[in-house]
Amino acid sequence: MTAPAPTGSCPHLDLHPGPGLHQRLAALREHTPVVHVTLHGRVPAWLLTRAADVERALTDPRLASDDRWLHPTPGQNEGRSSVKVSLMGLDGAEHTRLRRILARPFTPRNIEGLRPRVQALTDELIDRIERQPTADLIQDLALPLPLHVICDILGIPPADRDNVHQLTRCLLAPSS
């Protein structure tokens, strides 16, 4: 492997999933833990590879979210992005206000009470995966599991959950 790029420059960084990804990230953490990158060839960003740096960045009030990365084509961003109007895209006081409201159902005691339901959902999803010739763990487990749990918390009936899942995929899609 070639040496990681020095901080401030951005040759192509091979961070796509696949063999050697963990080794490439480990080398970045060791040699260049903060790297300036460009998303979609036009949006400047910083790649942080150490947990302590990520934590500091997420709690630094001087830093703000930027949803330009969601729109690979300039001019595609007509109005606010779906992420910008969600908790993920808010900063400062508005983020804190909504996080406090949304955190109430997620106390340790409430989460522990969800354990049997989460285990049953996980078992059901894994059983479904085992019956398929191939599986996509993101689409077949990692996405539906938290969505089902959130639907349970919100009281959304099972008959309406496919619609919720479709809407969520649309909201999280890079071109939304």
For each residue, the residues with C-beta under 8 A, 3 or more apart:
1: 20 23 24 27
2:
3: 27 31
4: 13 27 28 31 32 35
5: 9 10 11 13 32 35
6: 9 32
7: 32 34 35 36
8: 36
9: 5 6 36
10: 5 13 35 36 37 38
11: 5
12:
13: 4 5 10 24 28 35 37 47
14: 24
15: 21 24 25 47
16: 21
17: 21
18: 21
19:
20: 1 23 24
21: 15 16 17 18 24 25
22: 25 26
23: 1 20 26 27
24: 1 13 14 15 20 21 27 28
25: 15 21 22 28 29 49
26: 22 23 29 30
27: 1 3 4 23 24 30 31
28: 4 13 24 25 31 32 33 35 47 49
29: 25 26 33 49 50
30: 26 27 33
31: 3 4 27 28
32: 4 5 6 7 28 35 49
33: 28 29 30 48 49 50 53
34: 7 46 47 48 49 53
35: 4 5 7 10 13 28 32 46 47 49
36: 7 8 9 10 44 45 46 47
37: 10 13 44 45 46 47
38: 10 41 42 43 44 45
39: 42 43 44 45 68 69
40: 43 69 71 72
41: 38
42: 38 39 68 74
43: 38 39 40 66 68 69
44: 36 37 38 39
45: 36 37 38 39 66 69
46: 34 35 36 37 57
47: 13 15 28 34 35 36 37
48: 33 34 53 54 57
49: 25 28 29 32 33 34 35 53
50: 29 33 53 54
51: 54 55
52: 55 56
53: 33 34 48 49 50 56 57
54: 48 50 51 57 58
55: 51 52 58 59
56: 52 53 59 60
57: 46 48 53 54 60 63
58: 54 55
59: 55 56
60: 56 57 63
61: 92
62:
63: 57 60
64: 91 92
65: 84 88 89 90 91
66: 43 45 69
67: 70 71 77 80 81 83 84 89
68: 39 42 43 71 77
69: 39 40 43 45 66 174
70: 67 77 81 83 174 175 176
71: 40 67 68 74 76 77 81 174 175
72: 40 76 174 175
73: 76
74: 42 71
75:
76: 71 72 73 175
77: 67 68 70 71 81
78:
79:
80: 67 84 85
81: 67 70 71 77 84 85 89 176
82: 85 86 170 171 172 176
83: 67 70 86 88 89 171 172
84: 65 67 80 81 89 90
85: 80 81 82 89
86: 82 83 89 90 171
87: 90 95 98 99 102
88: 65 83
89: 65 67 81 83 84 85 86
90: 65 84 86 87 94 95 98
91: 64 65 94 95
92: 61 64 95 96
93: 96 97
94: 90 91 97 98
95: 87 90 91 92 98 99
96: 92 93 99 100
97: 93 94 100 101
98: 87 90 94 95 101 102
99: 87 95 96 102 103
100: 96 97 103 104
101: 97 98 104
102: 87 98 99 105 106
103: 99 100 106 107
104: 100 101 107
105: 102 110 153
106: 102 103 110 111
107: 103 104 110 111
108: 111 112
109: 112 113
110: 105 106 107 113 114
111: 106 107 108 114 115
112: 108 109 115
113: 109 110
114: 110 111 117 118 149 152 153
115: 111 112 118 119
116: 119 120
117: 114 120 121 149 152
118: 114 115 121 122 145 149
119: 115 116 122 123
120: 116 117 123 124
121: 117 118 124 125 145 148 149
122: 118 119 125 126 141 145
123: 119 120 126 127
124: 120 121 127 128
125: 121 122 128 129 140 141 144 145
126: 122 123 129 130 141
127: 123 124 130 131
128: 124 125 131 132 140
129: 125 126 132 135 137 140 141
130: 126 127
131: 127 128
132: 128 129 135 140
133:
134:
135: 129 132 140 141
136: 139 140
137: 129 140 141 142
138: 141 142 143
139: 136 142 143 144
140: 125 128 129 132 135 136 137 144
141: 122 125 126 129 135 137 138 144 145
142: 137 138 139 145 146
143: 138 139 146 147 165 168 169
144: 125 139 140 141 147 148 165
145: 118 121 122 125 141 142 148 149
146: 142 143 149 150
147: 143 144 150 151 161 164 165 168
148: 121 144 145 151 152 161
149: 114 117 118 121 145 146 152 153
150: 146 147 153 154
151: 147 148 154 156 158 160 161 164
152: 114 117 148 149 155 156
153: 105 114 149 150
154: 150 151
155: 152
156: 151 152 160 161 164
157: 160 161
158: 151 161
159:
160: 151 156 157 163 164
161: 147 148 151 156 157 158 164 165
162: 165 166
163: 160 166 167
164: 147 151 156 160 161 167 168
165: 143 144 147 161 162 168 169
166: 162 163 169 170
167: 163 164 170 171
168: 143 147 164 165 171 172
169: 143 165 166 172 173
170: 82 166 167 173 176
171: 82 83 86 167 168 176
172: 82 83 168 169 176
173: 169 170 176
174: 69 70 71 72
175: 70 71 72 76
176: 70 81 82 170 171 172 173
